[in-house]
Amino acid sequence: MTLSSLHNLEQKLDLNFTDKSLLDRALTHRSFLNENPDWALEDNERLEFLGDAVLDFVVGEYLYHHFPEGQEGELTSLRAALVRTETLADFAQQLELGNHLRLSRGEVESRGRERPALLCSAFEALVGALYLDQGIETVATFMAPLIVPALSRILAQELDKNAKSRLQEWSQGHWHLTPTYRTVAERGPDHAKEFTVEVLIGSEVYGQGTGLSKQAAEQAAAEAALAALDVATTVET
């Protein structure tokens, strides 16, 4: 990525990296290095690892201060909903991060710029890079405008609750049927495999989801089914 492209992305993110190579590295997927072994920078996996830990802390601190009466279990569920693959991928999409990733030709052709797992990883790497460049307070400031609307949606739709349990309760209560799940696709290397799962009620598919584990993909599929079925949720005031 050229310096001009990095500058354009920084403007989009409203950030200014002191060490531009950190941002550059956060955008470099392993597949790109497989096709360009002489590339000077490493891929973004180490930054992804760091960013994952930083996000847990920043989101946890945000919830601690904004839910002073919240119990540990409630806060843990909300944090899990805010840092799961689908939420972080949505953050990446809001920031149009996929457009700036360095990917292999194969990943580009297979629409890797839109894959939730890849976008989630890139967002985590970006957070890791920002932490190394400017510290935890800057990360917290960067995250706050993303967290606020996402948290409102999670609370309104009860996405911090177990989606599989909610779908099963609804399906059994309305149709006397128990949802079933089937894995329809697996892709990626063993250390970073992505699963795609469908959920069926009777013989009809009501939702599909992806995740870095079958359990996460099943939860995502259940959430998609709840949305497709327009299962009403209410928020007590």
C-alpha positions as CSV (number, residue, x, y, z in Angstrom):
1,M,0.0,0.0,0.0
2,T,1.4,3.4,-0.9
3,L,1.9,6.2,1.5
4,S,-1.0,8.1,-0.2
5,S,-3.3,5.1,0.3
6,L,-2.3,4.8,4.0
7,H,-3.0,8.5,4.4
8,N,-6.4,8.2,2.8
9,L,-7.2,5.3,5.2
10,E,-6.0,7.3,8.2
11,Q,-8.3,10.1,7.2
12,K,-11.2,7.6,7.0
13,L,-10.3,6.2,10.4
14,D,-9.6,9.7,11.9
15,L,-6.3,8.4,13.0
16,N,-2.7,9.5,12.5
17,F,-0.1,6.7,13.0
18,T,3.4,7.7,14.1
19,D,4.7,4.4,12.8
20,K,3.0,3.9,9.4
21,S,4.5,0.4,9.1
22,L,2.3,-0.8,12.0
23,L,-0.8,0.2,10.0
24,D,0.7,-1.3,6.9
25,R,1.3,-4.6,8.6
26,A,-2.2,-4.7,10.2
27,L,-3.6,-4.7,6.6
28,T,-1.3,-7.5,5.3
29,H,-3.0,-11.0,5.3
30,R,-0.9,-14.1,5.4
31,S,-2.1,-15.1,1.9
32,F,-0.5,-12.0,0.4
33,L,2.9,-13.0,1.8
34,N,2.5,-16.5,0.3
35,E,2.4,-14.9,-3.1
36,N,5.0,-12.3,-2.2
37,P,7.6,-14.1,-0.1
38,D,10.1,-11.2,-0.4
39,W,7.7,-8.7,1.1
40,A,9.5,-6.7,3.8
41,L,6.7,-6.7,6.3
42,E,5.3,-9.6,8.3
43,D,1.6,-10.5,8.2
44,N,-0.9,-9.2,10.6
45,E,-1.4,-12.4,12.8
46,R,0.8,-11.2,15.7
47,L,-1.0,-7.8,15.7
48,E,-4.3,-9.7,15.6
49,F,-3.3,-11.7,18.7
50,L,-2.5,-8.5,20.6
51,G,-5.5,-6.6,19.4
52,D,-7.8,-9.4,20.6
53,A,-6.4,-9.0,24.2
54,V,-6.6,-5.2,23.9
55,L,-10.3,-5.3,22.8
56,D,-11.2,-7.5,25.7
57,F,-9.7,-4.9,28.1
58,V,-11.1,-1.8,26.4
59,V,-14.6,-3.2,26.0
60,G,-14.6,-4.6,29.5
61,E,-13.5,-1.3,31.0
62,Y,-16.2,0.5,28.9
63,L,-18.9,-1.8,30.3
64,Y,-17.6,-1.6,33.8
65,H,-18.0,2.2,33.8
66,H,-21.3,2.4,31.9
67,F,-23.1,-0.4,33.7
68,P,-22.2,0.3,37.4
69,E,-24.9,-2.1,38.6
70,G,-24.1,-4.8,36.1
71,Q,-23.2,-8.2,37.5
72,E,-20.2,-10.1,36.3
73,G,-22.2,-12.6,34.3
74,E,-24.1,-9.8,32.5
75,L,-21.0,-7.9,31.7
76,T,-19.3,-11.0,30.4
77,S,-22.2,-11.7,28.1
78,L,-22.2,-8.2,26.8
79,R,-18.5,-8.2,26.2
80,A,-18.7,-11.5,24.4
81,A,-21.4,-10.0,22.1
82,L,-19.3,-6.9,21.4
83,V,-16.0,-8.7,20.6
84,R,-17.4,-11.7,18.6
85,T,-16.5,-12.2,15.0
86,E,-19.7,-10.8,13.5
87,T,-19.6,-7.6,15.6
88,L,-15.9,-6.9,14.8
89,A,-16.5,-7.7,11.1
90,D,-19.3,-5.2,11.1
91,F,-17.0,-2.6,12.6
92,A,-14.5,-3.4,9.8
93,Q,-17.2,-3.0,7.2
94,Q,-18.3,0.4,8.6
95,L,-14.7,1.5,8.3
96,E,-14.4,0.0,4.8
97,L,-11.3,-1.8,6.0
98,G,-11.7,-4.6,3.5
99,N,-11.0,-2.3,0.6
100,H,-7.5,-1.6,2.0
101,L,-6.4,-5.2,2.8
102,R,-3.4,-6.9,1.1
103,L,-4.7,-10.3,0.0
104,S,-3.7,-13.0,-2.4
105,R,-5.4,-13.1,-5.8
106,G,-7.2,-16.2,-4.7
107,E,-8.6,-14.5,-1.6
108,V,-9.7,-11.5,-3.6
109,E,-11.4,-13.7,-6.2
110,S,-13.2,-15.7,-3.5
111,R,-14.5,-12.4,-2.0
112,G,-12.2,-12.5,0.9
113,R,-12.6,-8.7,1.5
114,E,-16.2,-9.5,2.6
115,R,-15.5,-12.6,4.7
116,P,-16.4,-12.0,8.4
117,A,-13.5,-14.0,9.8
118,L,-11.0,-12.2,7.7
119,L,-12.5,-8.7,8.4
120,C,-12.6,-9.6,12.2
121,S,-9.0,-10.5,12.1
122,A,-8.0,-7.3,10.3
123,F,-9.9,-5.2,12.8
124,E,-8.2,-6.9,15.7
125,A,-4.9,-6.3,14.0
126,L,-5.7,-2.6,13.5
127,V,-6.5,-2.3,17.2
128,G,-3.2,-4.0,18.1
129,A,-1.3,-1.7,15.8
130,L,-3.0,1.4,17.2
131,Y,-2.3,0.2,20.8
132,L,1.4,-0.2,20.0
133,D,1.5,3.2,18.2
134,Q,-0.5,5.4,20.6
135,G,-1.5,3.4,23.7
136,I,-4.7,2.2,25.4
137,E,-6.4,5.6,25.8
138,T,-6.3,6.2,22.0
139,V,-7.8,2.8,21.4
140,A,-10.6,3.5,23.9
141,T,-11.3,6.8,22.1
142,F,-11.3,5.1,18.8
143,M,-13.6,2.3,20.0
144,A,-16.3,4.4,21.8
145,P,-18.3,5.6,18.7
146,L,-18.3,2.0,17.4
147,I,-19.4,0.5,20.7
148,V,-22.3,2.8,21.4
149,P,-24.6,1.9,18.5
150,A,-23.5,-1.8,18.6
151,L,-24.3,-2.0,22.3
152,S,-27.8,-0.5,21.7
153,R,-28.5,-3.0,19.0
154,I,-27.3,-5.9,21.2
155,L,-29.5,-4.8,24.1
156,A,-32.5,-4.2,21.9
157,Q,-32.3,-7.5,20.1
158,E,-31.0,-9.4,23.2
159,L,-28.0,-10.6,21.2
160,D,-26.0,-11.1,24.4
161,K,-28.4,-14.0,25.2
162,N,-27.7,-17.5,23.8
163,A,-29.3,-17.4,20.3
164,K,-29.5,-21.1,20.0
165,S,-31.5,-21.4,23.2
166,R,-33.8,-18.5,22.2
167,L,-34.4,-20.1,18.8
168,Q,-35.1,-23.5,20.3
169,E,-37.6,-22.1,22.9
170,W,-39.4,-20.2,20.1
171,S,-39.5,-23.1,17.7
172,Q,-40.6,-25.6,20.2
173,G,-43.2,-23.2,21.6
174,H,-44.7,-22.3,18.2
175,W,-44.1,-25.3,16.0
176,H,-43.2,-28.1,18.5
177,L,-39.9,-28.6,16.5
178,T,-36.3,-28.6,17.6
179,P,-33.9,-26.8,15.3
180,T,-31.0,-28.8,13.9
181,Y,-27.6,-27.6,12.6
182,R,-25.5,-28.8,9.7
183,T,-22.0,-27.7,8.6
184,V,-22.1,-26.8,4.9
185,A,-18.5,-25.5,4.4
186,E,-15.1,-25.4,6.0
187,R,-12.3,-23.2,4.7
188,G,-8.9,-22.0,5.7
189,P,-5.8,-23.7,7.3
190,D,-6.2,-25.8,10.4
191,H,-5.0,-23.0,12.7
192,A,-7.6,-20.5,11.4
193,K,-10.4,-22.5,10.0
194,E,-13.8,-20.9,9.2
195,F,-17.0,-22.8,9.4
196,T,-20.3,-22.2,7.7
197,V,-23.4,-23.7,9.3
198,E,-27.1,-23.8,8.4
199,V,-29.9,-24.1,10.9
200,L,-33.0,-26.0,9.9
201,I,-36.4,-26.2,11.5
202,G,-38.1,-29.2,10.1
203,S,-36.7,-29.5,6.5
204,E,-36.4,-25.8,5.8
205,V,-33.3,-23.7,6.2
206,Y,-33.9,-20.5,8.2
207,G,-30.5,-19.2,8.8
208,Q,-26.8,-19.5,7.9
209,G,-23.8,-18.3,9.9
210,T,-20.0,-18.4,9.9
211,G,-17.5,-18.5,12.7
212,L,-14.0,-19.6,13.7
213,S,-15.6,-22.6,15.4
214,K,-18.6,-24.7,14.7
215,Q,-20.2,-23.5,18.0
216,A,-19.7,-19.8,16.9
217,A,-21.1,-20.5,13.5
218,E,-24.1,-22.2,15.0
219,Q,-24.8,-19.2,17.2
220,A,-24.5,-16.9,14.1
221,A,-26.9,-19.2,12.2
222,A,-29.4,-19.1,15.1
223,E,-29.2,-15.3,15.1
224,A,-29.8,-15.2,11.4
225,A,-32.9,-17.4,11.8
226,L,-34.3,-15.3,14.6
227,A,-34.0,-12.3,12.4
228,A,-35.5,-14.1,9.4
229,L,-38.4,-15.2,11.6
230,D,-38.8,-11.7,12.9
231,V,-38.9,-13.0,16.5
232,A,-40.0,-10.0,18.5
233,T,-37.8,-8.8,21.4
234,T,-38.8,-6.2,23.9
235,V,-36.7,-4.1,26.1
236,E,-38.0,-3.3,29.5
237,T,-37.9,0.4,30.5
